[in-house]
Amino acid sequence: MKKRYIILILIALLTFNLPVPAQETKEGAITDAILKNIRSSIVFEGETRGIMNAVSSNNIKNLVHNRTNLGKIDHHFAVKLDIKGITNQKSSGRCWLFTSLNILRQRVREKFNMGSFEFSENFSFFWDQFEKANLFLEGVIKTTNLDLKDRRVEWLFKNPISDGGVWNMAVAIIKKYGLVPKSVMPESFHSENTSAMRNILRQKLREHGIRLREMAKRGKTIDELRREKIKMLEEIYKLLVFHLGEPPEKFTWRYENKDGTLSEPMTYTPLEFFHKTVDVDLEDYVMMMNDPTRPYYKLYKIEYDRDVFEAFDWTYINLPNDVLKKFAKLSLINGEPMYFSCDVGKQLDRKNGILSVDNYDYESLYGIHFGMNKSERILTYSSGSTHGMALVGVDTSKSGRPVKWLLENSWGKGAGHNGFLTMTDRWFDEYGFRLVVHKKYVSPRVLKVRKQKPILLHPWDPMFLPVEDR
């Protein structure tokens, strides 16, 4: 009734050409005066008009590519590990898995005197997805007493499954299911192009999750929910088999070494093959990180940052970059690659394979300063760990200080510099995040931190969003 009365008054005012009462301006709104001042702050003459014409008609990266930085960074390294066979994750978020297996395959090559070797990423990915489905369903069962709008429940249903991950997830899958050569379980279309399968799995898991919550509301016990969960996992297993193929329980394998000698064929289970080929205890690797938003020399654990339900979350020691680099350099000198993750999309010259903070000069083009530091970028969701690669080389100055680092990527040989990326030391400081190093290269002071009770971090922390959400 009140709305109709106002409309009638406005009609009357317009009919008799009477002035309409001015609408009260709300504080914080953009007024005509404010807009006039903003418009007057830019003058479309000469340089400004030229910049507008250039920016509006071209790819920005082509315009801001810093030509003065070209040729200043070479791809030569004083310490460089012998890498054979660049891998390709294709259109998937499995960089963490490729990186982990690339690190371990170096041991196989050396042990059996092989020219090249590759583990089956598809085999490990199958079990990663299966275990993540179980982790989600167990998370739902654990939180059936919470409202659907509770933040933890909301996070679970927003992130039921992904193909992203970190080192500890690879460790958990390998220790539980073993490994097989790539020839035994090759890639499938959907292992190389994961989005369609991921969407189907997410839809089904969310449906399963709602059904479990409904059962809990009807008074079903935990045991009853878990029996129903097993039936649900049967459907997930079937979907994975359809998309990826069924992982073998046993297989026969033989290899040819560098001398052309062919081995006798041997039959293995995946776990037997793992123990035969990888002669290192995966628990001996130390997970570390550089997160300047939190105190250093503290132990942290990220809830739900795992794939296997009974395994461990990503649990890391937060350290200054100079300490991380000291351990990394020592590992490389001794011939051991490392798991390294970073915000790879920042200042990446993909064509030349260079990660440098000087690659792109946005400020000179726009005349606008961009000034957030690493902590500010993390806290505002502007930067985080998005991509894993193997750290395989380092180049130093005469004083021994690192100048640049070499990364073995998993985007194929045609990406970057023959499949590798060269990272400047300054870029490492700004956009490097995670590093995994064998404990024999880590100082006693840092190893002692592992004995602390870890500080639990929520899965929705700005540092730990799923890769595809960045």
C-alpha positions in Angstrom: 0.0 0.0 0.0 2.8 2.4 0.9 4.6 1.6 -2.4 1.5 2.4 -4.4 1.0 5.7 -2.5 4.6 6.8 -3.4 4.0 5.9 -7.1 0.8 8.0 -7.2 2.7 11.1 -5.7 5.5 10.8 -8.3 2.9 10.6 -11.1 1.2 13.7 -9.8 4.5 15.6 -9.6 5.4 14.7 -13.1 2.0 15.5 -14.5 2.1 19.1 -13.1 5.8 19.5 -13.9 6.6 19.9 -10.2 10.2 19.2 -9.1 10.8 15.6 -7.9 12.4 15.7 -4.4 16.1 14.9 -4.5 17.1 11.4 -3.3 19.2 11.5 -0.2 22.8 10.4 -1.0 24.0 7.4 1.0 27.4 7.8 2.5 30.0 5.8 0.6 28.1 6.0 -2.7 29.7 7.4 -5.9 28.1 10.8 -6.4 28.1 12.9 -9.5 30.7 15.2 -8.0 33.0 12.3 -7.1 32.6 10.8 -10.6 33.4 14.1 -12.2 36.6 14.4 -10.2 37.6 10.8 -11.2 36.9 11.5 -14.8 39.0 14.6 -14.7 41.9 12.7 -13.3 42.7 11.2 -16.7 43.4 13.3 -19.8 43.1 11.5 -23.1 45.9 13.1 -24.9 49.2 11.9 -26.4 50.7 9.1 -24.3 47.5 8.3 -22.4 45.5 7.8 -25.6 48.3 5.7 -27.0 48.4 3.5 -24.0 44.6 3.0 -24.1 44.8 2.1 -27.8 47.6 -0.4 -27.2 46.2 -2.0 -24.1 42.6 -2.3 -25.5 43.8 -4.0 -28.7 46.6 -6.3 -27.5 47.6 -9.1 -25.2 48.9 -7.4 -22.0 51.8 -9.8 -21.5 53.2 -8.8 -24.9 53.1 -5.2 -24.0 54.7 -5.5 -20.6 57.3 -8.1 -21.5 60.5 -6.4 -20.2 62.9 -6.5 -23.1 65.8 -5.2 -21.0 65.6 -8.5 -19.0 66.0 -10.6 -22.1 69.4 -12.3 -22.5 70.4 -11.6 -18.9 69.6 -15.0 -17.6 71.2 -18.1 -19.2 70.3 -21.8 -18.7 73.8 -22.9 -17.5 74.2 -24.4 -14.0 77.3 -25.2 -12.0 75.3 -28.0 -10.3 72.8 -29.8 -12.5 71.4 -33.3 -12.1 71.2 -35.8 -15.0 67.5 -35.8 -16.0 66.3 -38.1 -18.8 62.8 -37.9 -20.1 60.6 -34.8 -19.5 57.1 -35.9 -18.4 53.8 -34.3 -19.3 50.8 -34.0 -17.0 48.7 -32.7 -19.9 45.4 -31.0 -18.8 45.4 -32.1 -15.2 46.3 -30.9 -11.8 48.7 -33.8 -11.1 51.9 -31.8 -10.9 52.5 -32.9 -7.3 52.3 -36.6 -8.4 54.5 -36.2 -11.4 57.0 -34.3 -9.3 57.1 -36.9 -6.5 57.5 -39.8 -9.0 60.1 -37.9 -11.0 62.2 -37.5 -7.8 61.9 -41.2 -7.1 62.5 -42.4 -10.6 66.1 -41.0 -10.5 66.9 -43.7 -7.9 65.5 -46.4 -10.3 67.6 -45.2 -13.2 70.8 -45.2 -11.1 70.0 -48.6 -9.4 69.4 -50.4 -12.6 71.7 -48.4 -14.9 68.8 -47.4 -17.1 68.8 -44.5 -19.6 65.3 -43.4 -18.8 62.4 -44.7 -16.7 58.9 -43.5 -15.7 56.5 -44.7 -13.1 52.8 -44.9 -13.9 51.2 -41.7 -12.8 47.8 -43.1 -13.8 48.1 -46.0 -11.3 48.9 -43.7 -8.4 46.3 -41.2 -9.5 43.6 -44.0 -9.5 44.2 -44.8 -5.9 44.6 -41.1 -4.9 41.1 -40.4 -6.2 39.7 -43.5 -4.6 41.2 -42.6 -1.2 40.1 -39.0 -1.5 36.5 -40.2 -2.0 36.7 -42.2 1.2 38.3 -39.2 3.0 35.4 -37.0 2.0 32.7 -39.5 3.0 34.5 -40.0 6.4 34.5 -36.2 6.8 30.8 -36.2 6.2 30.2 -39.0 8.7 32.3 -37.1 11.3 30.3 -33.9 10.9 26.7 -35.2 10.6 26.0 -33.4 13.9 26.9 -30.1 12.5 24.6 -27.8 10.4 25.0 -27.9 6.6 26.0 -24.2 6.8 28.8 -24.9 9.3 32.1 -23.8 7.8 33.7 -27.2 8.0 30.7 -28.9 6.4 30.5 -26.2 3.8 34.2 -26.7 3.0 33.8 -30.4 2.6 30.9 -30.1 0.1 32.7 -27.4 -1.8 35.8 -29.6 -2.1 34.8 -33.2 -2.1 37.6 -34.2 -4.5 40.3 -32.7 -6.6 43.3 -33.9 -8.6 45.6 -31.5 -6.8 47.9 -32.5 -4.0 51.3 -32.4 -2.3 54.2 -34.7 -1.4 52.7 -36.4 1.6 49.8 -37.6 -0.5 52.1 -39.3 -2.9 53.9 -40.9 0.0 50.7 -42.3 1.5 49.5 -43.7 -1.8 52.9 -45.3 -2.6 53.3 -46.9 0.9 49.7 -48.4 0.7 49.4 -49.4 -2.9 52.9 -49.5 -4.3 54.1 -48.5 -7.7 54.1 -49.8 -11.3 56.0 -48.9 -14.4 54.2 -46.6 -16.9 54.1 -49.4 -19.5 52.0 -51.5 -17.1 49.3 -48.9 -16.6 49.6 -46.1 -19.3 47.8 -42.8 -19.3 44.1 -42.7 -20.3 42.2 -39.8 -21.9 40.8 -38.9 -18.6 44.0 -39.1 -16.6 45.4 -36.5 -19.0 42.2 -34.5 -19.1 40.7 -34.7 -15.6 38.0 -32.0 -15.6 35.1 -34.1 -16.9 35.8 -37.0 -14.5 36.4 -34.7 -11.6 33.0 -33.0 -12.2 31.2 -36.4 -12.3 33.0 -37.6 -9.1 32.2 -34.4 -7.3 28.5 -34.6 -8.3 28.3 -38.3 -7.1 30.2 -37.7 -3.9 28.0 -34.7 -2.9 24.9 -36.9 -3.5 26.5 -39.6 -1.3 27.3 -37.0 1.3 23.7 -35.7 1.5 22.4 -39.3 1.7 24.7 -40.0 4.7 23.5 -36.9 6.5 19.9 -37.9 5.9 20.6 -41.3 7.3 22.2 -39.8 10.4 19.2 -37.6 10.9 17.0 -40.7 10.9 19.1 -42.1 13.8 21.4 -44.5 11.9 24.6 -45.5 13.8 28.2 -44.8 12.7 28.5 -48.5 11.8 25.4 -48.3 9.6 26.7 -45.2 7.9 30.1 -46.9 7.2 28.4 -49.9 5.7 26.5 -47.6 3.4 29.7 -45.8 2.6 31.3 -49.0 1.3 28.4 -49.4 -1.1 29.0 -45.8 -2.2 32.7 -46.5 -2.7 31.8 -49.4 -5.0 30.2 -46.8 -7.4 33.3 -44.6 -7.1 35.5 -47.5 -7.9 33.4 -48.3 -11.0 33.5 -44.7 -12.2 37.3 -44.7 -11.8 37.7 -47.9 -13.7 35.6 -46.6 -16.5 37.7 -43.4 -16.8 41.2 -44.6 -15.9 41.2 -48.4 -16.4 41.6 -51.0 -13.6 44.9 -51.0 -11.7 46.8 -54.3 -11.8 47.2 -56.6 -8.7 50.2 -58.3 -10.4 52.3 -57.7 -13.5 55.4 -58.9 -15.3 58.2 -56.4 -16.1 61.7 -56.5 -17.6 64.0 -53.6 -18.6 67.0 -52.8 -20.8 70.0 -51.0 -19.3 72.3 -48.4 -20.9 74.5 -51.2 -22.2 71.6 -52.7 -24.1 71.4 -55.8 -21.8 67.8 -57.1 -21.3 66.9 -58.3 -17.9 64.9 -61.5 -17.2 61.1 -60.9 -16.8 60.0 -60.8 -13.2 56.5 -60.8 -11.7 55.6 -58.3 -9.0 52.8 -57.0 -7.0 52.8 -53.1 -7.0 54.1 -53.1 -3.4 56.9 -55.6 -4.2 57.9 -53.4 -7.1 58.1 -50.3 -4.9 60.3 -52.0 -2.4 62.5 -53.5 -5.2 63.0 -50.2 -7.0 62.9 -47.4 -4.4 65.6 -47.9 -1.8 64.8 -45.1 0.5 62.4 -44.6 3.5 59.9 -42.0 2.4 59.4 -41.1 6.1 63.0 -39.7 6.1 62.0 -36.7 4.0 61.3 -33.4 5.8 58.4 -31.2 4.7 59.3 -27.5 4.9 57.7 -24.2 3.9 58.3 -20.5 3.7 55.2 -18.6 4.9 56.2 -15.2 6.2 52.7 -14.6 7.7 53.5 -17.0 10.5 56.4 -17.5 13.0 59.4 -19.4 11.8 60.8 -22.6 13.4 57.3 -23.8 14.3 55.5 -27.0 13.2 52.2 -26.7 11.4 49.6 -29.2 10.2 46.9 -28.5 7.7 43.6 -30.3 8.3 42.4 -32.5 5.5 45.6 -31.9 3.4 46.0 -35.6 2.7 44.3 -38.3 0.5 44.5 -41.5 2.6 42.1 -41.3 5.6 44.5 -43.1 8.0 47.6 -41.3 6.8 49.1 -37.9 7.9 48.2 -34.4 6.8 50.8 -32.1 5.3 52.9 -31.3 8.4 55.6 -28.8 7.8 58.3 -26.7 9.5 58.0 -23.0 8.6 61.5 -21.6 7.8 63.1 -18.5 6.3 64.1 -18.8 2.7 67.8 -18.6 3.3 67.6 -21.7 5.5 65.5 -23.6 2.9 68.1 -22.7 0.2 71.0 -23.9 2.4 69.4 -27.4 2.6 68.4 -27.4 -1.1 71.9 -26.5 -2.2 73.4 -29.3 -0.1 71.0 -31.8 -1.4 71.8 -30.9 -5.0 75.5 -31.0 -4.5 75.0 -34.6 -3.3 73.0 -35.5 -6.4 69.5 -35.6 -4.9 66.5 -33.8 -6.4 63.8 -32.3 -4.3 60.0 -31.6 -4.3 59.5 -27.9 -4.7 56.2 -25.9 -5.1 55.6 -22.3 -6.0 53.2 -19.8 -7.5 54.3 -20.6 -11.0 52.0 -18.3 -12.9 53.6 -15.1 -11.4 56.1 -13.5 -13.7 56.5 -16.6 -15.8 58.1 -16.3 -19.3 56.8 -19.5 -20.6 58.4 -19.2 -24.0 61.9 -18.8 -22.7 61.4 -20.9 -19.6 62.4 -18.2 -17.1 60.9 -17.3 -13.7 62.1 -13.8 -12.8 60.5 -10.9 -10.9 61.7 -8.6 -13.8 60.0 -10.5 -16.6 57.0 -8.2 -16.9 56.8 -4.5 -16.2 53.2 -3.5 -15.6 54.1 -0.3 -13.7 55.8 1.4 -16.7 52.9 0.7 -19.0 50.1 1.7 -16.6 51.9 4.3 -14.6 50.4 2.6 -11.5 52.4 1.1 -8.6 51.8 -2.5 -7.6 53.3 -2.9 -4.2 52.2 -5.9 -2.1 54.8 -8.0 -0.4 54.7 -11.8 -0.1 52.8 -11.7 3.2 50.2 -9.4 1.9 49.8 -11.4 -1.3 49.2 -14.6 0.8 46.7 -12.9 3.2 44.7 -11.4 0.4 44.5 -14.7 -1.6 46.7 -13.2 -4.4 49.4 -15.8 -4.1 49.9 -19.3 -2.9 51.4 -22.7 -3.8 49.9 -23.7 -7.1 52.4 -25.9 -8.9 54.9 -28.6 -7.9 58.2 -29.3 -9.8 61.5 -31.1 -9.1 64.4 -28.9 -8.0 67.3 -30.3 -9.9 70.0 -27.6 -10.3 71.6 -24.5 -8.8 74.0 -21.8 -10.0 76.0 -19.7 -7.6 78.1 -16.5 -7.6 81.8 -16.5 -6.8 81.0 -16.1 -3.1 78.8 -19.3 -3.2 75.5 -17.4 -3.0 72.7 -18.9 -5.1 71.9 -16.9 -8.2 69.4 -19.1 -10.0 67.8 -22.5 -9.7 66.8 -25.2 -12.2 63.3 -26.8 -12.1 62.3 -30.0 -13.9 58.7 -29.3 -15.0 55.9 -31.7 -16.1 54.4 -29.7 -19.0 56.2 -31.7 -21.7 59.5 -31.0 -23.5 58.0 -28.2 -25.7 57.2 -26.0 -22.7 59.9 -23.7 -21.3 63.5 -24.4 -22.0 63.4 -28.0 -23.2 60.9 -28.8 -20.5 62.8 -27.0 -17.7 62.3 -23.7 -16.0 65.1 -21.4 -14.8 64.2 -19.6 -11.6 66.1 -16.6 -10.3 67.0 -16.5 -6.6 64.9 -13.4 -6.1 61.9 -15.1 -7.7 62.5 -18.0 -5.2 62.1 -15.5 -2.3 58.9 -14.0 -3.6 57.0 -17.0 -5.0 58.6 -20.2 -3.6 56.6 -22.0 -0.9 57.1 -25.7 -0.3 60.3 -27.8 -0.2 60.9 -31.4 0.8 64.4 -32.5 1.6 66.0 -35.7 2.9 66.7 -35.4 6.6 70.5 -36.0 6.2 70.7 -32.5 4.6 68.7 -30.8 7.4 70.3 -29.2 10.4 69.7 -30.7 13.9 68.0 -27.4 15.0 65.4 -27.8 12.3 65.0 -31.6 12.8 64.2 -30.8 16.5 61.2 -28.8 15.4 59.5 -31.9 14.2 59.1 -33.0 17.8 56.8 -30.0 18.5 53.1 -30.5 18.8 51.9 -29.2 15.4 49.7 -26.1 15.2 46.5 -27.1 13.4 45.5 -24.9 10.4 42.1 -25.0 8.9 41.7 -26.3 5.3 40.3 -22.9 4.2 43.4 -21.0 5.2 44.5 -18.7 2.3 47.7 -20.6 1.9 46.0 -23.9 1.2 43.2 -23.5 -1.3 42.8 -26.3 -3.8 44.9 -25.6 -6.9 41.9 -25.3 -9.3 40.4 -22.5 -7.1 43.4 -20.2 -7.6 
